[in-house]
Every structure is written in structure tokens, then in C-alpha cells.
Amino acid sequence: MALLPVEEARRRLLDSARPVAASETVTLGEASGRVLAVDLEARLTQPPFNASAMDGYALKAADAPDIGAELLVVGSSAAGHAFDGTVGPGEAVRIFTGAPLPEGTDSVLIQEDAEALENNRIRTAFNVTEGRHVRPRGQDFRQGEPVLLAGTVLDFPRLTVAAAMNHPDVTVYRRPRVAILATGDELVQPGSMPGPAQIIASNTFGVAALVRQNGGDVLDLGIVGDRAEHIAAAVERARTARADVLVTLGGASVGDHDLVQATLKGAGMTLDFWRIAMRPGKPLMVGRLDDMQVLGLPGNPVASLVTSMLFLEPLVRRLARLPENNRHAELVTARPLAANDQRQDYLRSRIWTDDGGRLMAQAFDKQDSSMMNIFAHSDGLIIRPPHAPGLEAGSPCPVLLIRPLG
């Protein structure tokens, strides 16, 4: 099978993705980052009354047609403590921000524009116009109004308005369930003492973190050795848990010890493609097992993380109905870059701003895909397309950002 270009592989993967249709009800405290499954209508009107927008005096504008009008202050109205009564001609009420306008008033004279006189009287020092400094009833929203529509991502302003509409909980789409299976006789969990031919399993933790950051729930299937029956049992656990995606780490190639692809085919997986024209990350596998999408990532930790950024992240976000996370930026290479071959390269790089304010990307000298330390200290990946010509220092270059700029 020929190597598939990266963008074609991404398109085929995402075109086959089926966004999660099931929904659930969660409290507002659990709803951050979730996607509304139904329209959210206001359960009340906000503000529920004509309210003062400033501290001052509530009055009827017709009672103060000119500067210098005098009025009698007959009471006060504060938030949570409304004036109980009707304001008559020539009268005013001391009022505070957020308080209801008393009956018989239609305007607010701010306190800086009122001169205090004796015997609870004030004199206006500013022209009063009807409706000034008043928040009319229903200005924000009205009962029954659909304020937040299905498909809306609930961020902090939207959660605030949901609470203001008197919703203690919301109906949202279920998070995609992503089962992660690490394979290989050589792997042991962190904290273990590895044997002479063993290494610490690290991929799961980075891949799981990426899934959670992009709206998915993780089912960790642990580590299984290079035995078809053990791999098959783990796959069955993912199916029983109704995972939306099964991510395998390692073993997806076709060597003597690479049993994942064959085992999944034996379980009924339809293989879409494997082997991508990229470096690192060539041995990537995509298929479907019943309703479960299968993504076989390389066992190499750096290759696993790079392919997770390119393939798993957009897949999880598509399933979760979240907008795609755009990691692409156009920066300037700090060093010359050699011409590239037929595979798309992703060069671990650090990013900084030079004295002229340009964002510079500098590829690390060593790019061995086994070197996790370099990845941890990288800010982005310089992208070198297939057959790209060499670039001189100072040339524009595309970068896949690992972390936000700045």
C-alpha cells in the first residue's frame, strides 16, 4: 500500500467521523466546555423590573423640566429592598444601582447631579430626560426566549447567562469515549522496575491528556503483551464499554511482533488505510469496528504524540461537536533548512521573538523520534512538505504549534 499524504489521511479520517448523538443532563458546575444538545430558553425575564443603572434619585422626568427643579425625597430603593409605595408629583426616591424603579418614576438623576437641600429636598443640576439611567424590564432577555441554541459550546460567559436564566443544569451532548490500549512485551507502568529488555510506558499519559483537553473521556485499557488473545480481550472490553474510538499504541505494523492490525481484522475491523507519508509517524492505522472508530498510533512516543495532534485531536473534537483547534502558524526559520524528501517532516522546534518583533522557529539539531525530552521543550513543529526545497535562514515557514504563542 502506497504512503498516504497527511492531508488526505486527515480528510478520510474526519469524513468518516460520526459526531456523538447521545445527550445527558449535567449541573452548571460540570458544563464548562460542553456542547448544548437542546435550545436553552429563559425561565424568567431579566431584568424582572425597570431597574436603576446608577446611584442617584428616581423621579418622573416631567417633574424636573429644567435645571434647578426641586423635589422632596420620600424614601429609598436598594437592591433587594424596593420602595414600597407610589411616588407622587414633585417627589423623588433615593435609589441605588440595581434597585427597582418605584411606581410613578421613569428616570434617574445621578447623585453627582443632585444638590442636597434641607428637609429631605434636592435640587437638579442636570437636565433630566425620560428613561435616562434606567434598565428597562426585559432588556437582557424575556421568559421563553431561546437565548442559547443547540450546538453552542458552553464557555464562561454562556454559563453565566444560563445561570441568570435560572437553569441549575443543562442538557449537553455526551463526551466521546476514547479507549486507549498500549501493547508490547517491553512495556511496564511508571514506578515499576523495568527488566533488562523493558522500558517505561509513557505514551498513554500524553495521549490521554490530549483527549481530555479536547472534550473526550478516557477509558484506559492498560498494557497488554504481544499475544493476540490478550489484545482481542482488551478490544472486547472497549466494545463492551461502547467506546466511540479505540486508540492503540504500537503493534499496528506488520512485523512478526506487530499483532494489533491482524487481531483487529480478525475481530471484524474494516481497515481504511495505514502508513502515512510523514516523519515521525509513518505506521498509522485507521479503520472501523462496528460503531467504533479505530486509530492505531505508532509505539514510538514522539511519533505517537505528533500523530495525536494531527489525527486524534481533530477526531475527538469532531465527535464532541467542538470547532477544530487551529494549531497552524506562519513563522520565520532561524536557521537554514535542508531540502526534503517524499515524506512530510515535523521538526521539533523552539519559538521566540527576535529584536525586530518577528516570531522565530529554530529546529533542534537532533530530531531522533525517540527523544521525548526534546519534544517536552519544543514550542512547535516546523512543517516541511514533501519535496520542499531548502530554505534560507529568515524565510517564512509553516509551524504546528504545540503551545499557544506567547
N, C-alpha and C positions, 0 to 999 in steps of 0.2 A: 504494500500500500504506500503511495507517494506521501511525502510530508505535506500536511495541510497548512496553508498560510494562516497566521494568527487571526486576522480579521474575519476570514471565512469560518474558522473554527468557532469564534465567539458568536457570529451570526447564527450558525446552525444550532449551537447550544441554546441561545436565548430564544430563538424562534420556536424551539420545542418546549419551552418552559410554560407551565400552566399555573398561573397565579392561584394561591390558596383561596378557596371559596368559602370555607367554613368560618364561622364567626363565634365570638364569645363575649360575655359581659365582664368588664373589669372596673375596679374603682378608679377614680381620677388619679389617685396616687400611683397606680400601676400603668397608666395610659400613655405616659410620655413616649413619643416616637412611634406609637401605634397608628394604624390607619382606620378611620371610621368606616364601618360597614353599612350604616344607615344614616340618613339625614338627621341632624340634631336640631330640634325645634326648641325655641324659647318656651319655658314653662311659666314665665311671668313677663311683665313689661318693665323695662329699665330705661330711665328711672321711673319708679312707680307713681311719681307725682312731679309737679313742677318744682324744681329744686334750685337753690341758690348756688351760683358758681363762685361767689366771693363772700367774704365777711363784710357786713355793712348793715343796711336798713331796707326792709321790704316795704314798698309803698305802691300807691297807684300813680302812674305817670301823670295822669290828668290833675293830680293834686299838687304837682310841682312843675307848672308850665314854664317857669322862669327861674334863673339863678336867684337865690335869696328867699325862696319859699320856706315857710316854717311849718313844722309838723310836730304833733305830740306822739311820743314813743309810749305805746300802751302795753308792751310785753316783749318777749323774746322767743326765738325759734332756733333750736340747735339740732344737730344730727341726733336722731333718736328721741328728741324731746320737742315735738311740734307745738306751735302756739295753738291753744285751744280757744278758738273764737273767731270772730269776723272783724276785719279792720275797716273802720268807717272813714268817711271823708275827712281829710286833714290829719289822718293818723298814720303812724308807721310802726313797724316792729323791728327791734334789733334782731338781726339774723346772721347765721354762721354758715360757712361752706358746707353744702350737702343737706342742709335743712329744708323742709318743705316750705314753699311759699304759703303764707296764710291766705285764707279766703278773703277776697276784697283787694288783693295786691296783684300787680302784674310786672313789677320791675324791682331792681335792687340798686340802691345808691351805695357805692363802696364807701367804707368808713373814712378813707382819706379825703373824700369829697363832701363830708358832712361836718358841720361845726356844731359842737355841743353847747347848748344853752342851759339856762336854769330851768327847773321844774319839768325835767324829762322832755325837753323840747330840743329839736335840731333845726339847723338852717342849711339848705342845699348850697353847695359851692360848685355845682356842675349841672349841666343840662341833663335831665332825666328823660330817657326815651323808653317807650313801652317794650318790654321783653329784654331789656339790657341786663346782662349778667344772670340770665335765667336759663337753666337747662330744662327744656320742656319735657313733659311726660312722654315716654316712648322714644326719645331722641336716639337712644342707643339701639334698642330693639323692642319689638312688641310680642306679646304672648302669641304662640303659634307660628311665629316667623321662623323659617328654616335658615338658621344663621351659619351652621357648618354642614357642608354636604358630604355625602358618602364619597370616600376616596381621599379625604383630607387627612394629611399627616398631622397628628396632634403634637404641636410644639408648645413652648411656654405661653405665648400669647393666646393660642387657641384653647389651651387648658384653662386659662384664666376666664375666658368668655364662657366656656362650658360650665364652669362653676357658677358664674354670675347668672347663667340661665337656669340655675337651680338643679343641675344634674349631678348627683353624687357618683354616678357611674355611667359608662358609655359602652356601646356595642362596637367592637372592633374586629377586624379580621384576625384569625389565629396566626400566630407566628409560624413560619416554615420550620419543620422539624428536620434537622440535619444530623444524621448518624455518621460518626467518624470511626473508621476501623484502621488501625495500624497493623501491618503484617511484617513478619520477619523473625526468624530464629535468633537473630543477632540483637534484638531489642530488649531492653529492660527498663522499668519505670525509674524516673528520677528518685534519688535517695537509695537506690539499690547499689550493690557492689557488682559491677559487670565482670563477667568471666573473661578468659583470655581472648575470645573472639567476639565479644559483645560490646555494644555501645548503648548509651542512654537514648531513649526515645524522646525526641523533643518536638517533632512536627505537630503532634496533636494539639499542643497548648497554643501555638501561634495560630493554627487554622481555626481552632475553637474560638479564640478571641476575635478573629476577623468575622466569624459567623455571627457572634453575639453583637458586635459593633454594628452590624448591618441588618439587624432585625430578626435574626433567627434564634431558635432554641437548639441546644446541642444535646445529642444522646451519644455519650462516649462508650463505644463498644470495646474499648481496651485494646490490648495487643494479642494477636494470635500468631502462632508459629506457621511455618511453611508446610502446612498439611491441609489438603483440600477439604477434609471433613470438618476441621476446625473453622476454616474460612466459611464454609457453607452454613455452619451453625450460627456464626455471627451474622451472616446475611439474613438468615431467617429471623433473628432477633430484630433486625431493622424492619423487616416486613411486618412482623407482628406488632411492632410499635407504630406502624403506619407512618414511617419516615417519608418525608417528601423528597429528600435527597440522601443518597448513600455516598459518602466520600471515603475512598480507600487510599491509604498512604503506602506506596510501594507495591511491588509484585505485579504490576499491570502489564509488564513487558512479556516476552515470550521465551525467556531463558528457562533452563531446567528447574530453577527455583522460583520462577515467577508464575504463581498458580492462580492469581486473582482473576484474570481475564477468563481463563478456561473454566474456573469454578462458577463464575457468574453466568457464563454462557450455558453451562450445564443446568443452572437454576432457572433459565429462561430469559436471560438478558438479551435484548436486541442491541448489537453494537452499532453505533452510528459511525464513529471514527476513533482512531488513535494515532499517535505520532504527529507532532506539530513542528513546523519549520521555525523553531525558536531555540534560543540558548540563554539561560538554562531552561529545561522543562520539556524536552522533546517527547518523552514517553508519557503523554497524557491521553487518557481514555474517556470517551463519552458514550453512554448508552442509556437504555431504559429497561427497567424490570417491573412489569405491571405498571402501577401508577407512580413508581419511584424512579426519579432521575438518578443516574449513576455517573459519578465523576471520579475517575481514577487518577490521582495525583502521583507524581514521582516520589520515590522514597527519600531522595536527596533533600535535606532540609531547605536549602536555599531555593532549589527548583520548586519545591512544594509551596513555599511562600510566594514566589513570583507568579506561579500559575494560579494560586488562590486569589491574588489581587486581580489578575486578568480574567479569570473564568468564574471562580466560586463567588466572589463578591457580587458581580452583576447578576449572577443567577439567583442568589438569595434575595437580593433587592427586588428583582423581577417577581419572584414568588410572593414576597411580602408586600407587593404593590407600592414600593418606595421608588422615588426617582433615582436614576443612575448617579452614582458618586463619581464626578468627573475628576480624575487624578492627573489629567494631562496639562502640561505647561510648556511654553516655548522659552528656553533659557539660552545661555551662551556657554559654549565649552571653553574651559580654562586651558585645556591642553589639546594638542593635535590628536585627531582620531584616525586610525588606520581604515582603509577600505574594508568593507565587509563581504562575507561570502553569501551563500544562499539561505542562511538561517537568520531570523531577526534576533539581534542581540539585545540584552537588557543589562547594562553595565552599572553596577553599584557605584554610587557617587555621593559626594558631599556637596552641599549647596551653601553659598554665602553671597553677600553683596559686596562688590568692589567699590573703590573710591569714587567711581563715576556713577554709582547707583544701579549698576547692572547686576542682575541675578546670574551668578556663575555656577556652573556644574563641573565638578572635577572628578573624573572616574578614578577609582583606586587602582594602583598599579597591579595588584593581584586580584583576579576575578574567578579563582577556582570556586566552583559551585558548592564545595564542601565547607567553605569558610563562613560560618554563621556570625562570627564576631564582626566582620566587615559589614554584613547586612544590618546588624544592630546599630552600627554607627553611620549608616547611609541615610541620606535625606530623600534620595530619589534614584531612579534608574534611567540613565541615558539610553534612549531607544536608537538602535542602529538598524534601519530597514535592510531587507535582503539586497545585496549587491550595491549598497550605498557607497559612494566614492569617499575618499578620505576627506577629512575636514581640518582646516587650519584652526589654531587657537583663535578665539574671538568670534567664531562662526556661530550662527543660531543652531540650536539642536533641540529636538523634542525630548521631553523628560516625563516619566511616570513618577508622580510624587508618592513617596511613602508617608510623609508627614506634611501637613499644611505649610505653605511658605510663611516664613516669619516666626 
